[in-house]
Amino acid sequence: MPLAMNREVFITCAVTGSGATQDRSPHVPRSPAQIAESALEAARAGAAIVHCHVRDPETGKPSRDPALYREVTERIRESETDVVLNLTAGMGGDIVFGPTERPLPPVAGTDIAGAAERVRHIAECLPEICTLDCGTMNFAEADYVMTNTPGMLRAMGAMMTELGVKPEIEAFDTGHLWFAKELVKEGVLKGPALVQLCMGVPWGAPDDLNTFMAMVNNVPPDWTFSAFALGRNQMAYAAAAVLAGGNVRVGLEDNLWLGKGQLATNAQLVERAVGIVEGMGARLLGPAEVRDRLGLTKRAPKAA
């Protein structure tokens, strides 16, 4: 299909993620206060959406603690800076298998939770958006498998829909898009859906342009999509996503570097993406416009 450049673009900043990056850059935020402040700096730099995980404030390791999510949420909502809040619901589906001759029982690093527990912080915080990783996938780290069964995804998706929180479908390969379309067809998710195309994550869809366009061409025309690639290709994919008709994601979850030998902040990555988008002749959308386009519900700060 011919390319149709997107001329009204929103930027998502993925602020900290769940990867083992906490000791690789001093700019990766750990505590709720640091995560919220980095998210707000990204918003002030031009991000309309901030995508947040939480980490143990002492160790920096990824966490599912609802109290940490509540603190991040409250800090962002109480700020004078407006931004759309997107919380991950991808945690709690991790299996790390043992040696190849004795894979069971699973070993350290395994974190498997039920659907309600995986969505618990979403129900408590009620962000505008939360993620739904729409499939199971091998990851590069040893024998770690990101596990999202059809039954689990149907259950989590139904909970998100009932809560009035819009799922952002994380598609790491074409089969994930296939199942996402089935969820909409079944009425588990409401259409038109929101999709994030995740490129270059081992061992999902590689970040070559042929694969990227195969992913784009599998997104229904009335859906909204964004895209990102890891590491050095992050900014190239900011341009590619806009050219292909989509929106942009950048941030320290996916890339730590602004240039060779230069560690980035989230705000700097957003500023670089803003320059790319505007240099292509597109207009940046603000958070209020994104809420209007995606049918999002903004919740008020917690009452004092």
N, C-alpha and C positions, 0 to 999 in steps of 0.2 A: 504494500500500500504506500502511497506517496506520503512524504513527511508533511506535517502541518504544525509549524512552530507555534508554541504557546506564547502569546503576547501579554498575558496577565498571570504572573507567576508568584507563588508563595514559597518561602524558604522555611524548612524545618531544621532546627539544630538539635542533634542527638548529643546530649550534654556529657554523659559519662559512661554509659553502657555497663556491661557485666564482664568484659574481658579483663585479663590480667595485666592491665596497663597502669595500675596505681603507682608503681615504682619506676615507671619508664618516663614519666614527665611530671614535674611539679605542678603543672596546670590542670591535671586530672582531678576534679573535685571529689572529696570523700564525704564530708559531713553534710547533713541536710542544709546547714547555713551556706556552705561552700557551693553545693549543687544549685540551690535556689539563686544565689548571687551570680553564678556563672550563667545560669539560664536567663536571668534578667539582663545581664550584660549582652548576651546574644540577641535578646529581643530589642534592646536599644540600638544594636548594630544593624537590625533589619530582619531578624527572624520573626515570622508571624506565629510559628508553632515551636514549642520546646518539648522534646521527647526525653523523659527522665526515667532512669533506673535509680536505685539507692544502693549505698555501700555501708559497710561497717565503718563508723567514723574513726576507729582506732587502726584497723588493719587495712582498710580500703577494699576488702573483699566484698563481692556482690552479696546482697541481702534481700530477703523478702519481708522484712519486718514492717508491718503496717504502720507502726508509730513513726518510723522514719519517713514513709510516704506522706503521712499526715502532716508532718512538720514541713517537708518540702512544699506540699500543696498550700498550706496556710501562709507560708512566707511569700510565695509567688502571688497568691490572691490578695494579700494585704499590701502588696507593693503598689505604687502609683503607675508602674509600667504595665500596660495591657499586653497580654500574650495568651495564645491558645495553649492549654495544658494537655499533653499527651503522655500518659503513664504506660510503662510496659506491663504486659500480662504474660510475658514470655518465660518467666521464672517458674520453677517447679516441675519441669519436664526433662530433667537431666539424668541420663543413665551413663555410668562409666563401667564398662564390662571388665572382667578380670582377664587373665592370660588366655590366649587362643585355645589352649587345651582345657581350660577350666574357667569359662567366662562367667559362670554363676557361682555364688551370689555376686551382685554388683559390688564394686569397690568404692573407696573414698572418693568423694566428689559427686556421688549420686544424690539427687534431690528430686524425689517424685512426690507430688501432692495431688489431691483431688481437685476437681473442677472448682468447687466452691471456695476452697482455700486459695487457689491460684487467682481467683477474682476477688478475694476478700477486700484487698486494699482499694480496688476499683469501686466496690460497693460503698466503702467508707468515705472515699475522697471524691467520687463522682467527677472525674475530669471530663473535659469535652470529648476526648479521644482516648482509646487505649488500643494496644496492639494485639493482634491475633496471628500467631505464627502458623500458617495454614498447611503444615505438613511436618513429617519426620525427616531428619537429615543427619548424615554423618558429618561431624566437624573435624577440623584438622588435628585437634588435640587428642592424641593417643586413640583410645577406643571410646570416646565420648559420642553419644548419640542424643541429639535434640529430639525428644519424643512427643509427638502430638497426634494421637490416633483420631480416626474419624469420629468415634464416640465422644472423645474428650473435646474435640473442636465443636461438635454440635452442642454439647452441654455448655461450654464456655461462651460460644456465640449467642446462644439463647439467653444466657444471663446478661450479657452485655446489652442485647437488644431490649430486654425487660427493664434494665436500669436506665435506658435512654442515653447510653454512652456509645458514640460511634466507633465501631472497630476500624482500625487501620490494618488491613490484611498485609502481613509480611510474606512476600512471595520470594523464596530463594531458588525456585526452579519452576519450569512450566507446569508440572503436575500440581503445584500448589495453587496456581491460578485456576486450573481445571476444577479442583475441589472447591475453591472459593465460589466459582460460578454455580456449582451444585448447591452450596449453602444458601445462596440467594434464590436459586430456583425452588428450593424446599421451603423458603420463608424463614429460615433460621436467622439470616441476616437480611436487612432491608437494602434494596437497591435504590438508586445507583450507589455502588460501593466505593470505598477509598482504599487504594492499594499503594504499597511501597515495594518497588522492585529492588531487590537486594543482590547486587552484582559483585562477583569476585570473592564470595565467602567460601573457603574450602569446606566441603566439596559440593557446593551447589552450582548455580549458573556461573560460568566464567564471565569475566568482564570484557570479552571481545564484542565488537559492535554487531556481528551477525547474531550472536545469542541475545544481545540486548534487544534488537529489533524483533526477534522471535517472541520475546517476553512482551514487548509493547504491542505487537500484533495480536496477542492473546488477551489483552485487556479490552473488555467491551467498550464501545465508543462513548457510551453515556457515563462510564465510570471516571473517577479522577485518580491520576497516578502521580507519584513522585519516584525518583530513583537515586541511588547512590552506588559508589564503588569504594572499595577499601584503599587506604594508603595513598600512594602517589597518583592514582587515577581519580581521586575524589573530585578535583576541580574540573578535570576533563569531562567527567560525567555530569557535572553541573551544566555544562554547555550542551552535552548530548541529550540530557533529559529535556531541556527547554526546546531544542531543535526537534525532538521527537513528539512534542506536544504535551510534555509533562511538567512537573514541578521539581524542586531541588531539595536534597538533604545533605547537610555537611555537619561536622562536629567531631569532638574528640572520641566519641564511641567508635568512629570508623577510621580516623586518621589523626596522628599526633603532630604532623609536621606542616609548617607553612612553606618551607623551602629546605634545601639541603643544609643540614646542621642547625636549622632554626625551628625550635619547638613552638607550636602555636597555642594560642588561647582559643576558646570557642568564639569569642567576639571577633578575633582576627580572621578565623575561617569564614564566618558569616560575612564580614566586610569584603573578603576576597570574592565570595559568591555573589554578593550584591553587585560588585563591579562587573562580573561576567554577565549577569542577567541584564543589567542596564546597558552594558556595552553591546549586547545583541539587539537592543532596541525594544526590550520587553519592559513592562511596568510591574513594579513590586506591589503585591497585595498586602494590606495590613490585617491584623487579627480580626477586626470587626467584619471586614469584607470576607475573610475566610469563613467565619461563623455563618454568615449569610449564605454563602455559596454551598457550604457543606451541610447546612441545617443543624448546626451545633447549638447546644444549650450551655450558656455560661452560668456557673454557680457563683453566688455571692461569697465574700469572705465569711468565716465563721463568726457568729455573734460573740461579742465580748461578754 
